[in-house]
Amino acid sequence: MNRVCVDRHNGFLNGLFCDMSVRDIGIKQLWTLKWSKSFRVNGPFTKAGGMDPGAWPDWMRHYKDY
């Protein structure tokens, strides 16, 4: 995902969900969403996975952690 994350919209993206709801998604929140059956929502880039906030790229560090 590091290749496709772009610093636009002040750290948020627009997300459309299967129930047809739309909401803002924090750029770091992308790693906590269930993209597929095998995607780990508590993976290494989440608080639950023990992510060190200093390990994010410089441009992402000031955004909210999830």
PDB file of N, CA, C and O in Angstrom, chain B, residues numbered from 101:
ATOM      1  N   MET B 101       0.816  -1.192   0.000  1.00  0.00           N
ATOM      2  CA  MET B 101       0.000   0.000   0.000  1.00  0.00           C
ATOM      3  C   MET B 101       0.857   1.252   0.000  1.00  0.00           C
ATOM      4  O   MET B 101       0.371   2.313  -0.390  1.00  0.00           O
ATOM      5  N   ASN B 102       2.091   1.172   0.415  1.00  0.00           N
ATOM      6  CA  ASN B 102       2.936   2.360   0.431  1.00  0.00           C
ATOM      7  C   ASN B 102       3.087   2.965  -0.951  1.00  0.00           C
ATOM      8  O   ASN B 102       3.326   4.167  -1.073  1.00  0.00           O
ATOM      9  N   ARG B 103       2.955   2.168  -1.980  1.00  0.00           N
ATOM     10  CA  ARG B 103       3.095   2.680  -3.341  1.00  0.00           C
ATOM     11  C   ARG B 103       1.858   3.426  -3.812  1.00  0.00           C
ATOM     12  O   ARG B 103       1.948   4.243  -4.729  1.00  0.00           O
ATOM     13  N   VAL B 104       0.716   3.168  -3.212  1.00  0.00           N
ATOM     14  CA  VAL B 104      -0.515   3.793  -3.690  1.00  0.00           C
ATOM     15  C   VAL B 104      -1.097   4.823  -2.733  1.00  0.00           C
ATOM     16  O   VAL B 104      -2.076   5.482  -3.083  1.00  0.00           O
ATOM     17  N   CYS B 105      -0.539   4.986  -1.551  1.00  0.00           N
ATOM     18  CA  CYS B 105      -1.028   6.005  -0.619  1.00  0.00           C
ATOM     19  C   CYS B 105      -0.498   7.361  -1.047  1.00  0.00           C
ATOM     20  O   CYS B 105       0.701   7.538  -1.258  1.00  0.00           O
ATOM     21  N   VAL B 106      -1.410   8.313  -1.172  1.00  0.00           N
ATOM     22  CA  VAL B 106      -1.052   9.652  -1.618  1.00  0.00           C
ATOM     23  C   VAL B 106      -1.567  10.644  -0.592  1.00  0.00           C
ATOM     24  O   VAL B 106      -2.684  10.508  -0.092  1.00  0.00           O
ATOM     25  N   ASP B 107      -0.758  11.634  -0.282  1.00  0.00           N
ATOM     26  CA  ASP B 107      -1.116  12.648   0.703  1.00  0.00           C
ATOM     27  C   ASP B 107      -2.073  13.663   0.074  1.00  0.00           C
ATOM     28  O   ASP B 107      -1.655  14.720  -0.400  1.00  0.00           O
ATOM     29  N   ARG B 108      -3.357  13.322   0.080  1.00  0.00           N
ATOM     30  CA  ARG B 108      -4.399  14.196  -0.452  1.00  0.00           C
ATOM     31  C   ARG B 108      -5.495  14.325   0.594  1.00  0.00           C
ATOM     32  O   ARG B 108      -5.595  13.484   1.487  1.00  0.00           O
ATOM     33  N   HIS B 109      -6.288  15.324   0.503  1.00  0.00           N
ATOM     34  CA  HIS B 109      -7.463  15.509   1.353  1.00  0.00           C
ATOM     35  C   HIS B 109      -7.111  15.512   2.841  1.00  0.00           C
ATOM     36  O   HIS B 109      -7.874  14.995   3.658  1.00  0.00           O
ATOM     37  N   ASN B 110      -5.974  16.084   3.196  1.00  0.00           N
ATOM     38  CA  ASN B 110      -5.567  16.230   4.600  1.00  0.00           C
ATOM     39  C   ASN B 110      -5.533  14.911   5.355  1.00  0.00           C
ATOM     40  O   ASN B 110      -5.962  14.848   6.507  1.00  0.00           O
ATOM     41  N   GLY B 111      -5.035  13.869   4.730  1.00  0.00           N
ATOM     42  CA  GLY B 111      -4.854  12.581   5.392  1.00  0.00           C
ATOM     43  C   GLY B 111      -6.064  11.674   5.388  1.00  0.00           C
ATOM     44  O   GLY B 111      -6.072  10.660   6.085  1.00  0.00           O
ATOM     45  N   PHE B 112      -7.076  12.007   4.629  1.00  0.00           N
ATOM     46  CA  PHE B 112      -8.280  11.177   4.555  1.00  0.00           C
ATOM     47  C   PHE B 112      -8.579  10.792   3.119  1.00  0.00           C
ATOM     48  O   PHE B 112      -8.165  11.466   2.176  1.00  0.00           O
ATOM     49  N   LEU B 113      -9.304   9.698   2.971  1.00  0.00           N
ATOM     50  CA  LEU B 113      -9.801   9.233   1.682  1.00  0.00           C
ATOM     51  C   LEU B 113     -11.307   9.107   1.800  1.00  0.00           C
ATOM     52  O   LEU B 113     -11.841   9.042   2.907  1.00  0.00           O
ATOM     53  N   ASN B 114     -11.985   9.074   0.691  1.00  0.00           N
ATOM     54  CA  ASN B 114     -13.416   8.790   0.699  1.00  0.00           C
ATOM     55  C   ASN B 114     -13.604   7.306   0.473  1.00  0.00           C
ATOM     56  O   ASN B 114     -13.043   6.744  -0.469  1.00  0.00           O
ATOM     57  N   GLY B 115     -14.386   6.663   1.323  1.00  0.00           N
ATOM     58  CA  GLY B 115     -14.617   5.229   1.190  1.00  0.00           C
ATOM     59  C   GLY B 115     -16.078   4.914   0.950  1.00  0.00           C
ATOM     60  O   GLY B 115     -16.954   5.457   1.622  1.00  0.00           O
ATOM     61  N   LEU B 116     -16.343   4.041  -0.002  1.00  0.00           N
ATOM     62  CA  LEU B 116     -17.684   3.553  -0.285  1.00  0.00           C
ATOM     63  C   LEU B 116     -17.737   2.106   0.162  1.00  0.00           C
ATOM     64  O   LEU B 116     -16.909   1.298  -0.259  1.00  0.00           O
ATOM     65  N   PHE B 117     -18.698   1.768   1.008  1.00  0.00           N
ATOM     66  CA  PHE B 117     -18.793   0.438   1.581  1.00  0.00           C
ATOM     67  C   PHE B 117     -19.951  -0.337   0.956  1.00  0.00           C
ATOM     68  O   PHE B 117     -20.815   0.244   0.300  1.00  0.00           O
ATOM     69  N   CYS B 118     -19.960  -1.642   1.165  1.00  0.00           N
ATOM     70  CA  CYS B 118     -20.961  -2.528   0.552  1.00  0.00           C
ATOM     71  C   CYS B 118     -22.395  -2.180   0.938  1.00  0.00           C
ATOM     72  O   CYS B 118     -23.326  -2.495   0.196  1.00  0.00           O
ATOM     73  N   ASP B 119     -22.585  -1.536   2.086  1.00  0.00           N
ATOM     74  CA  ASP B 119     -23.935  -1.136   2.482  1.00  0.00           C
ATOM     75  C   ASP B 119     -24.321   0.213   1.873  1.00  0.00           C
ATOM     76  O   ASP B 119     -25.329   0.809   2.250  1.00  0.00           O
ATOM     77  N   MET B 120     -23.500   0.687   0.920  1.00  0.00           N
ATOM     78  CA  MET B 120     -23.687   1.938   0.196  1.00  0.00           C
ATOM     79  C   MET B 120     -23.487   3.184   1.062  1.00  0.00           C
ATOM     80  O   MET B 120     -23.908   4.277   0.682  1.00  0.00           O
ATOM     81  N   SER B 121     -22.855   3.026   2.212  1.00  0.00           N
ATOM     82  CA  SER B 121     -22.508   4.186   3.017  1.00  0.00           C
ATOM     83  C   SER B 121     -21.166   4.737   2.544  1.00  0.00           C
ATOM     84  O   SER B 121     -20.322   4.003   2.032  1.00  0.00           O
ATOM     85  N   VAL B 122     -20.990   6.026   2.724  1.00  0.00           N
ATOM     86  CA  VAL B 122     -19.761   6.712   2.335  1.00  0.00           C
ATOM     87  C   VAL B 122     -19.246   7.433   3.566  1.00  0.00           C
ATOM     88  O   VAL B 122     -20.013   8.061   4.296  1.00  0.00           O
ATOM     89  N   ARG B 123     -17.923   7.340   3.795  1.00  0.00           N
ATOM     90  CA  ARG B 123     -17.351   8.059   4.930  1.00  0.00           C
ATOM     91  C   ARG B 123     -15.883   8.334   4.668  1.00  0.00           C
ATOM     92  O   ARG B 123     -15.262   7.734   3.792  1.00  0.00           O
ATOM     93  N   ASP B 124     -15.346   9.258   5.452  1.00  0.00           N
ATOM     94  CA  ASP B 124     -13.918   9.540   5.392  1.00  0.00           C
ATOM     95  C   ASP B 124     -13.164   8.428   6.097  1.00  0.00           C
ATOM     96  O   ASP B 124     -13.597   7.933   7.137  1.00  0.00           O
ATOM     97  N   ILE B 125     -12.041   8.040   5.528  1.00  0.00           N
ATOM     98  CA  ILE B 125     -11.174   7.016   6.099  1.00  0.00           C
ATOM     99  C   ILE B 125      -9.798   7.634   6.273  1.00  0.00           C
ATOM    100  O   ILE B 125      -9.225   8.168   5.323  1.00  0.00           O
ATOM    101  N   GLY B 126      -9.272   7.560   7.487  1.00  0.00           N
ATOM    102  CA  GLY B 126      -7.915   8.048   7.720  1.00  0.00           C
ATOM    103  C   GLY B 126      -6.920   7.223   6.926  1.00  0.00           C
ATOM    104  O   GLY B 126      -7.103   6.018   6.755  1.00  0.00           O
ATOM    105  N   ILE B 127      -5.866   7.870   6.440  1.00  0.00           N
ATOM    106  CA  ILE B 127      -4.921   7.166   5.569  1.00  0.00           C
ATOM    107  C   ILE B 127      -4.287   5.973   6.283  1.00  0.00           C
ATOM    108  O   ILE B 127      -4.045   4.946   5.649  1.00  0.00           O
ATOM    109  N   LYS B 128      -4.012   6.080   7.584  1.00  0.00           N
ATOM    110  CA  LYS B 128      -3.458   4.947   8.327  1.00  0.00           C
ATOM    111  C   LYS B 128      -4.532   3.916   8.663  1.00  0.00           C
ATOM    112  O   LYS B 128      -4.219   2.768   8.978  1.00  0.00           O
ATOM    113  N   GLN B 129      -5.772   4.319   8.598  1.00  0.00           N
ATOM    114  CA  GLN B 129      -6.880   3.405   8.878  1.00  0.00           C
ATOM    115  C   GLN B 129      -7.021   2.351   7.778  1.00  0.00           C
ATOM    116  O   GLN B 129      -7.659   1.322   7.998  1.00  0.00           O
ATOM    117  N   LEU B 130      -6.448   2.584   6.618  1.00  0.00           N
ATOM    118  CA  LEU B 130      -6.511   1.615   5.525  1.00  0.00           C
ATOM    119  C   LEU B 130      -5.992   0.245   5.948  1.00  0.00           C
ATOM    120  O   LEU B 130      -6.463  -0.780   5.454  1.00  0.00           O
ATOM    121  N   TRP B 131      -5.023   0.225   6.861  1.00  0.00           N
ATOM    122  CA  TRP B 131      -4.434  -1.031   7.303  1.00  0.00           C
ATOM    123  C   TRP B 131      -5.311  -1.765   8.315  1.00  0.00           C
ATOM    124  O   TRP B 131      -4.990  -2.888   8.706  1.00  0.00           O
ATOM    125  N   THR B 132      -6.413  -1.149   8.746  1.00  0.00           N
ATOM    126  CA  THR B 132      -7.303  -1.799   9.716  1.00  0.00           C
ATOM    127  C   THR B 132      -8.599  -2.291   9.090  1.00  0.00           C
ATOM    128  O   THR B 132      -9.419  -2.897   9.780  1.00  0.00           O
ATOM    129  N   LEU B 133      -8.803  -2.044   7.803  1.00  0.00           N
ATOM    130  CA  LEU B 133     -10.024  -2.470   7.125  1.00  0.00           C
ATOM    131  C   LEU B 133      -9.863  -3.870   6.541  1.00  0.00           C
ATOM    132  O   LEU B 133      -8.776  -4.235   6.092  1.00  0.00           O
ATOM    133  N   LYS B 134     -10.906  -4.630   6.545  1.00  0.00           N
ATOM    134  CA  LYS B 134     -10.896  -6.007   6.040  1.00  0.00           C
ATOM    135  C   LYS B 134     -11.066  -5.982   4.523  1.00  0.00           C
ATOM    136  O   LYS B 134     -12.191  -5.941   4.024  1.00  0.00           O
ATOM    137  N   TRP B 135      -9.953  -6.007   3.787  1.00  0.00           N
ATOM    138  CA  TRP B 135      -9.970  -5.931   2.330  1.00  0.00           C
ATOM    139  C   TRP B 135     -10.280  -7.270   1.693  1.00  0.00           C
ATOM    140  O   TRP B 135     -10.846  -7.322   0.601  1.00  0.00           O
ATOM    141  N   SER B 136      -9.920  -8.345   2.355  1.00  0.00           N
ATOM    142  CA  SER B 136     -10.178  -9.691   1.850  1.00  0.00           C
ATOM    143  C   SER B 136     -10.223 -10.643   3.044  1.00  0.00           C
ATOM    144  O   SER B 136      -9.907 -10.253   4.168  1.00  0.00           O
ATOM    145  N   LYS B 137     -10.613 -11.883   2.798  1.00  0.00           N
ATOM    146  CA  LYS B 137     -10.703 -12.854   3.892  1.00  0.00           C
ATOM    147  C   LYS B 137      -9.363 -13.083   4.574  1.00  0.00           C
ATOM    148  O   LYS B 137      -9.321 -13.369   5.770  1.00  0.00           O
ATOM    149  N   SER B 138      -8.283 -12.962   3.841  1.00  0.00           N
ATOM    150  CA  SER B 138      -6.966 -13.251   4.403  1.00  0.00           C
ATOM    151  C   SER B 138      -6.227 -12.012   4.930  1.00  0.00           C
ATOM    152  O   SER B 138      -5.141 -12.143   5.494  1.00  0.00           O
ATOM    153  N   PHE B 139      -6.799 -10.817   4.755  1.00  0.00           N
ATOM    154  CA  PHE B 139      -6.118  -9.603   5.206  1.00  0.00           C
ATOM    155  C   PHE B 139      -6.189  -9.503   6.723  1.00  0.00           C
ATOM    156  O   PHE B 139      -7.269  -9.604   7.306  1.00  0.00           O
ATOM    157  N   ARG B 140      -5.040  -9.304   7.364  1.00  0.00           N
ATOM    158  CA  ARG B 140      -4.965  -9.214   8.825  1.00  0.00           C
ATOM    159  C   ARG B 140      -5.215  -7.781   9.289  1.00  0.00           C
ATOM    160  O   ARG B 140      -4.394  -6.899   9.038  1.00  0.00           O
ATOM    161  N   VAL B 141      -6.327  -7.544   9.954  1.00  0.00           N
ATOM    162  CA  VAL B 141      -6.661  -6.189  10.417  1.00  0.00           C
ATOM    163  C   VAL B 141      -5.872  -5.797  11.663  1.00  0.00           C
ATOM    164  O   VAL B 141      -5.899  -4.632  12.061  1.00  0.00           O
ATOM    165  N   ASN B 142      -5.178  -6.730  12.280  1.00  0.00           N
ATOM    166  CA  ASN B 142      -4.309  -6.408  13.413  1.00  0.00           C
ATOM    167  C   ASN B 142      -2.856  -6.648  13.028  1.00  0.00           C
ATOM    168  O   ASN B 142      -2.042  -7.068  13.850  1.00  0.00           O
ATOM    169  N   GLY B 143      -2.548  -6.375  11.772  1.00  0.00           N
ATOM    170  CA  GLY B 143      -1.208  -6.593  11.236  1.00  0.00           C
ATOM    171  C   GLY B 143      -0.188  -5.613  11.789  1.00  0.00           C
ATOM    172  O   GLY B 143      -0.512  -4.804  12.659  1.00  0.00           O
ATOM    173  N   PRO B 144       1.026  -5.678  11.300  1.00  0.00           N
ATOM    174  CA  PRO B 144       2.130  -4.903  11.863  1.00  0.00           C
ATOM    175  C   PRO B 144       2.009  -3.386  11.703  1.00  0.00           C
ATOM    176  O   PRO B 144       2.748  -2.651  12.358  1.00  0.00           O
ATOM    177  N   PHE B 145       1.108  -2.897  10.860  1.00  0.00           N
ATOM    178  CA  PHE B 145       0.953  -1.456  10.679  1.00  0.00           C
ATOM    179  C   PHE B 145      -0.230  -0.892  11.452  1.00  0.00           C
ATOM    180  O   PHE B 145      -0.782   0.139  11.066  1.00  0.00           O
ATOM    181  N   THR B 146      -0.631  -1.552  12.539  1.00  0.00           N
ATOM    182  CA  THR B 146      -1.730  -1.083  13.386  1.00  0.00           C
ATOM    183  C   THR B 146      -1.268  -1.014  14.838  1.00  0.00           C
ATOM    184  O   THR B 146      -0.257  -1.617  15.198  1.00  0.00           O
ATOM    185  N   LYS B 147      -2.006  -0.281  15.671  1.00  0.00           N
ATOM    186  CA  LYS B 147      -1.697  -0.254  17.102  1.00  0.00           C
ATOM    187  C   LYS B 147      -1.755  -1.654  17.687  1.00  0.00           C
ATOM    188  O   LYS B 147      -0.904  -2.035  18.491  1.00  0.00           O
ATOM    189  N   ALA B 148      -2.772  -2.427  17.279  1.00  0.00           N
ATOM    190  CA  ALA B 148      -2.934  -3.792  17.784  1.00  0.00           C
ATOM    191  C   ALA B 148      -1.745  -4.671  17.398  1.00  0.00           C
ATOM    192  O   ALA B 148      -1.401  -5.598  18.131  1.00  0.00           O
ATOM    193  N   GLY B 149      -1.128  -4.397  16.283  1.00  0.00           N
ATOM    194  CA  GLY B 149       0.015  -5.173  15.825  1.00  0.00           C
ATOM    195  C   GLY B 149       1.339  -4.668  16.357  1.00  0.00           C
ATOM    196  O   GLY B 149       2.391  -5.222  16.038  1.00  0.00           O
ATOM    197  N   GLY B 150       1.299  -3.612  17.172  1.00  0.00           N
ATOM    198  CA  GLY B 150       2.511  -3.092  17.788  1.00  0.00           C
ATOM    199  C   GLY B 150       3.310  -2.130  16.932  1.00  0.00           C
ATOM    200  O   GLY B 150       4.526  -2.032  17.093  1.00  0.00           O
ATOM    201  N   MET B 151       2.664  -1.425  16.034  1.00  0.00           N
ATOM    202  CA  MET B 151       3.364  -0.483  15.155  1.00  0.00           C
ATOM    203  C   MET B 151       4.009   0.632  15.951  1.00  0.00           C
ATOM    204  O   MET B 151       3.362   1.253  16.794  1.00  0.00           O
ATOM    205  N   ASP B 152       5.262   0.884  15.693  1.00  0.00           N
ATOM    206  CA  ASP B 152       5.979   2.014  16.274  1.00  0.00           C
ATOM    207  C   ASP B 152       5.633   3.242  15.441  1.00  0.00           C
ATOM    208  O   ASP B 152       5.923   3.264  14.245  1.00  0.00           O
ATOM    209  N   PRO B 153       5.019   4.270  16.038  1.00  0.00           N
ATOM    210  CA  PRO B 153       4.620   5.448  15.256  1.00  0.00           C
ATOM    211  C   PRO B 153       5.765   6.086  14.478  1.00  0.00           C
ATOM    212  O   PRO B 153       5.534   6.715  13.446  1.00  0.00           O
ATOM    213  N   GLY B 154       6.982   5.933  14.952  1.00  0.00           N
ATOM    214  CA  GLY B 154       8.132   6.498  14.256  1.00  0.00           C
ATOM    215  C   GLY B 154       8.533   5.725  13.012  1.00  0.00           C
ATOM    216  O   GLY B 154       9.393   6.178  12.257  1.00  0.00           O
ATOM    217  N   ALA B 155       7.925   4.565  12.783  1.00  0.00           N
ATOM    218  CA  ALA B 155       8.265   3.744  11.619  1.00  0.00           C
ATOM    219  C   ALA B 155       7.508   4.157  10.357  1.00  0.00           C
ATOM    220  O   ALA B 155       7.849   3.713   9.261  1.00  0.00           O
ATOM    221  N   TRP B 156       6.485   4.999  10.500  1.00  0.00           N
ATOM    222  CA  TRP B 156       5.755   5.478   9.319  1.00  0.00           C
ATOM    223  C   TRP B 156       6.662   6.402   8.519  1.00  0.00           C
ATOM    224  O   TRP B 156       7.571   7.010   9.086  1.00  0.00           O
ATOM    225  N   PRO B 157       6.437   6.521   7.222  1.00  0.00           N
ATOM    226  CA  PRO B 157       7.200   7.511   6.440  1.00  0.00           C
ATOM    227  C   PRO B 157       6.975   8.906   7.016  1.00  0.00           C
ATOM    228  O   PRO B 157       5.935   9.169   7.620  1.00  0.00           O
ATOM    229  N   ASP B 158       7.931   9.786   6.835  1.00  0.00           N
ATOM    230  CA  ASP B 158       7.865  11.136   7.415  1.00  0.00           C
ATOM    231  C   ASP B 158       6.545  11.840   7.133  1.00  0.00           C
ATOM    232  O   ASP B 158       5.973  12.464   8.026  1.00  0.00           O
ATOM    233  N   TRP B 159       6.057  11.746   5.905  1.00  0.00           N
ATOM    234  CA  TRP B 159       4.851  12.493   5.532  1.00  0.00           C
ATOM    235  C   TRP B 159       3.588  11.947   6.189  1.00  0.00           C
ATOM    236  O   TRP B 159       2.560  12.624   6.178  1.00  0.00           O
ATOM    237  N   MET B 160       3.633  10.730   6.767  1.00  0.00           N
ATOM    238  CA  MET B 160       2.452  10.129   7.393  1.00  0.00           C
ATOM    239  C   MET B 160       2.478  10.204   8.917  1.00  0.00           C
ATOM    240  O   MET B 160       1.457   9.943   9.555  1.00  0.00           O
ATOM    241  N   ARG B 161       3.592  10.546   9.506  1.00  0.00           N
ATOM    242  CA  ARG B 161       3.748  10.466  10.972  1.00  0.00           C
ATOM    243  C   ARG B 161       2.768  11.338  11.738  1.00  0.00           C
ATOM    244  O   ARG B 161       2.345  10.951  12.828  1.00  0.00           O
ATOM    245  N   HIS B 162       2.397  12.472  11.227  1.00  0.00           N
ATOM    246  CA  HIS B 162       1.539  13.388  11.994  1.00  0.00           C
ATOM    247  C   HIS B 162       0.060  13.038  11.900  1.00  0.00           C
ATOM    248  O   HIS B 162      -0.757  13.666  12.572  1.00  0.00           O
ATOM    249  N   TYR B 163      -0.304  12.054  11.085  1.00  0.00           N
ATOM    250  CA  TYR B 163      -1.708  11.641  10.994  1.00  0.00           C
ATOM    251  C   TYR B 163      -2.087  10.693  12.129  1.00  0.00           C
ATOM    252  O   TYR B 163      -1.227  10.044  12.724  1.00  0.00           O
ATOM    253  N   LYS B 164      -3.359  10.625  12.414  1.00  0.00           N
ATOM    254  CA  LYS B 164      -3.881   9.803  13.511  1.00  0.00           C
ATOM    255  C   LYS B 164      -3.534   8.316  13.316  1.00  0.00           C
ATOM    256  O   LYS B 164      -3.612   7.788  12.207  1.00  0.00           O
ATOM    257  N   ASP B 165      -3.151   7.659  14.416  1.00  0.00           N
ATOM    258  CA  ASP B 165      -2.900   6.209  14.408  1.00  0.00           C
ATOM    259  C   ASP B 165      -4.184   5.471  14.721  1.00  0.00           C
ATOM    260  O   ASP B 165      -5.021   5.967  15.476  1.00  0.00           O
ATOM    261  N   TYR B 166      -4.347   4.283  14.144  1.00  0.00           N
ATOM    262  CA  TYR B 166      -5.547   3.468  14.354  1.00  0.00           C
ATOM    263  C   TYR B 166      -5.170   2.112  14.873  1.00  0.00           C
ATOM    264  O   TYR B 166      -6.043   1.278  15.113  1.00  0.00           O
TER     265      TYR B 166
END
